[in-house]
Amino acid sequence: MSWQSEEQLQKIDDAIASGDFLMGQGNEQRALEAYAHVAEMAPDRIEPWVKMASVHAAATRYQEAIPFYERALGVESDHFETRVGLAICKEGLGDFLSAEEHYKKAIEIRANYAEVYYNLGYLYQKQKLYESAAQQYEKAVTLKPRFIQALANWGLVWDRLHDPGKAVEIYQRALSIKKDEAPIFVRLGSSFMKMSQYEKAKAAFESALTLGAARWSVFHDMGVIYEQEGAPERALTFYRRALSMRKGASETHFRIAGVLKELGKRGEAVSHFRQAISLDPDNANAHYGLAQVLLAQGDAEEGTKLLSTFSTLKEYEGRLVPLKRAVEMAPRDPQAAYDLAMLHMEYGRMQKGLTILQRILKMHPDFTKAKDRIEESR
């Protein structure tokens, strides 16, 4: 740092304070001007660069923030806030590798800061790297045992890793800390559903509803529970409430159709089966259910056609299973993800395939097969 008199140092401090005051008043532009003035007076001071970067980052102008953060790193390469800020910007711009690198460097600088482990975990979670995410959330909770959001997401990634029992354990731990977390009750109920523990799921969902979590998934799953309990009319009440919240829910239409079919209301059932298929052409069970009703009514032509489509969809689903498992076993392997994308595209599910290819390139920018296939689809 170049030598500066006490008077110059005071001017710099006053200009920074002025910028902070202006930001507090919501005057972003004038604050940026004040920080820029400091940068002109003292380019080797890190504060103005970080503050200008932070203003842009807070407004999600990530591309504009990055040069200021990089200038700050030129002043102090191991500056914690700058590394975190750069990670957030890179993440916001979809640059997974760079975001991961900056989060890891931030952890090297300050290894006892729970929130950075949480951020890195969430970065992994968004890329479906669930095992890596679970490791980071566990570290965050070890450092900050009452970190509710980290506990909630830690449970969720275990659920995604097909271990709902572990998820339940973590959710219950979170609820022992904060008993009124409605979203966690929703997740807890969902994990119990996967374990076919319907009474426990119902209790969790009822708690969620009491706390105001009136979500589509809660009403849908409550419908499933009452259907399992042999209470079709009660199930219909919940399914219809779910549909009032999400009219485009193919699975809810399918469930309603099944209940109506069992109640002998075949005309209404047909309508809901058709809605389910219209909303999700890959809903194999809806194709089968509608085929059965139509065949029973003597419509052999459409019924047979639907059964043929059902057969194709089940073949597609059957081929997906090992490929999805391969991706789950090796989530960073670009070839495994590429093979999955190709199967989606083979069956005409172009957007599903393209989404996977784009995710591959976030982690493996030089994986040319993914680049070439995206180009071919344009």
WOWOWO-V926757 format. One record per residue. N is the residue number from 1. PSI is psi in whole degrees, -180 to 180 (999 if undefined). Layout:
N_PSI, N_PSI
//
This chain:
1_133, 2_154, 3_138, 4_143, 5_166, 6_-36, 7_-44, 8_-42, 9_-39, 10_-40, 11_-41, 12_-48, 13_-39, 14_-39, 15_-39, 16_-45, 17_-38, 18_-44, 19_-43, 20_-41, 21_-45, 22_-38, 23_-40, 24_-27, 25_-1, 26_12, 27_79, 28_-45, 29_-45, 30_-33, 31_-45, 32_-38, 33_-40, 34_-44, 35_-39, 36_-36, 37_-40, 38_-43, 39_-34, 40_-42, 41_-38, 42_74, 43_-16, 44_9, 45_132, 46_-28, 47_-49, 48_-36, 49_-43, 50_-42, 51_-41, 52_-41, 53_-45, 54_-36, 55_-48, 56_-41, 57_-40, 58_-29, 59_14, 60_26, 61_69, 62_-41, 63_-36, 64_-30, 65_-35, 66_-47, 67_-34, 68_-42, 69_-42, 70_-36, 71_-37, 72_-40, 73_-30, 74_-26, 75_-42, 76_101, 77_-21, 78_37, 79_117, 80_-53, 81_-34, 82_-43, 83_-43, 84_-44, 85_-44, 86_-40, 87_-45, 88_-42, 89_-46, 90_-39, 91_-44, 92_-28, 93_2, 94_14, 95_86, 96_-49, 97_-44, 98_-41, 99_-46, 100_-45, 101_-45, 102_-38, 103_-43, 104_-39, 105_-35, 106_-39, 107_-37, 108_-36, 109_-42, 110_89, 111_-6, 112_22, 113_102, 114_-37, 115_-30, 116_-39, 117_-40, 118_-46, 119_-43, 120_-40, 121_-43, 122_-35, 123_-46, 124_-41, 125_-43, 126_-27, 127_10, 128_24, 129_70, 130_-37, 131_-43, 132_-40, 133_-44, 134_-40, 135_-42, 136_-41, 137_-38, 138_-41, 139_-40, 140_-43, 141_-33, 142_-40, 143_-31, 144_82, 145_-24, 146_23, 147_89, 148_-46, 149_-37, 150_-42, 151_-43, 152_-44, 153_-31, 154_-44, 155_-42, 156_-43, 157_-30, 158_-36, 159_-43, 160_-24, 161_15, 162_34, 163_71, 164_-26, 165_-43, 166_-40, 167_-45, 168_-44, 169_-43, 170_-42, 171_-42, 172_-34, 173_-43, 174_-42, 175_-22, 176_-22, 177_-44, 178_105, 179_-8, 180_28, 181_90, 182_-44, 183_-32, 184_-35, 185_-37, 186_-48, 187_-38, 188_-46, 189_-42, 190_-41, 191_-40, 192_-36, 193_-40, 194_-22, 195_4, 196_28, 197_78, 198_-36, 199_-42, 200_-37, 201_-44, 202_-44, 203_-41, 204_-44, 205_-38, 206_-39, 207_-42, 208_-44, 209_-40, 210_-35, 211_4, 212_9, 213_70, 214_79, 215_155, 216_-48, 217_-34, 218_-48, 219_-39, 220_-49, 221_-32, 222_-36, 223_-43, 224_-42, 225_-48, 226_-31, 227_-42, 228_-32, 229_-1, 230_32, 231_74, 232_-39, 233_-41, 234_-39, 235_-44, 236_-38, 237_-45, 238_-40, 239_-41, 240_-34, 241_-38, 242_-43, 243_-31, 244_-21, 245_-29, 246_91, 247_-21, 248_23, 249_97, 250_-44, 251_-33, 252_-42, 253_-42, 254_-43, 255_-43, 256_-44, 257_-42, 258_-41, 259_-45, 260_-38, 261_-45, 262_-28, 263_2, 264_9, 265_71, 266_-34, 267_-46, 268_-36, 269_-44, 270_-43, 271_-43, 272_-35, 273_-43, 274_-39, 275_-43, 276_-43, 277_-39, 278_-40, 279_-31, 280_94, 281_-14, 282_5, 283_89, 284_-42, 285_-34, 286_-39, 287_-44, 288_-45, 289_-44, 290_-40, 291_-44, 292_-41, 293_-45, 294_-40, 295_-39, 296_-28, 297_-2, 298_7, 299_80, 300_-34, 301_-55, 302_-37, 303_-44, 304_-40, 305_-42, 306_-37, 307_-35, 308_-43, 309_-41, 310_-43, 311_-41, 312_-43, 313_-39, 314_-34, 315_-45, 316_-48, 317_-40, 318_-39, 319_-26, 320_-35, 321_-54, 322_-31, 323_-41, 324_-39, 325_-39, 326_-40, 327_-41, 328_-37, 329_-32, 330_72, 331_-16, 332_2, 333_111, 334_-31, 335_-40, 336_-45, 337_-37, 338_-44, 339_-40, 340_-44, 341_-42, 342_-36, 343_-44, 344_-45, 345_-34, 346_-36, 347_16, 348_9, 349_70, 350_-44, 351_-38, 352_-44, 353_-44, 354_-37, 355_-42, 356_-42, 357_-40, 358_-36, 359_-38, 360_-45, 361_-22, 362_-35, 363_-25, 364_74, 365_-22, 366_12, 367_93, 368_-30, 369_-38, 370_-44, 371_-48, 372_-39, 373_-35, 374_-43, 375_-41, 376_-31, 377_-11, 378_999
//
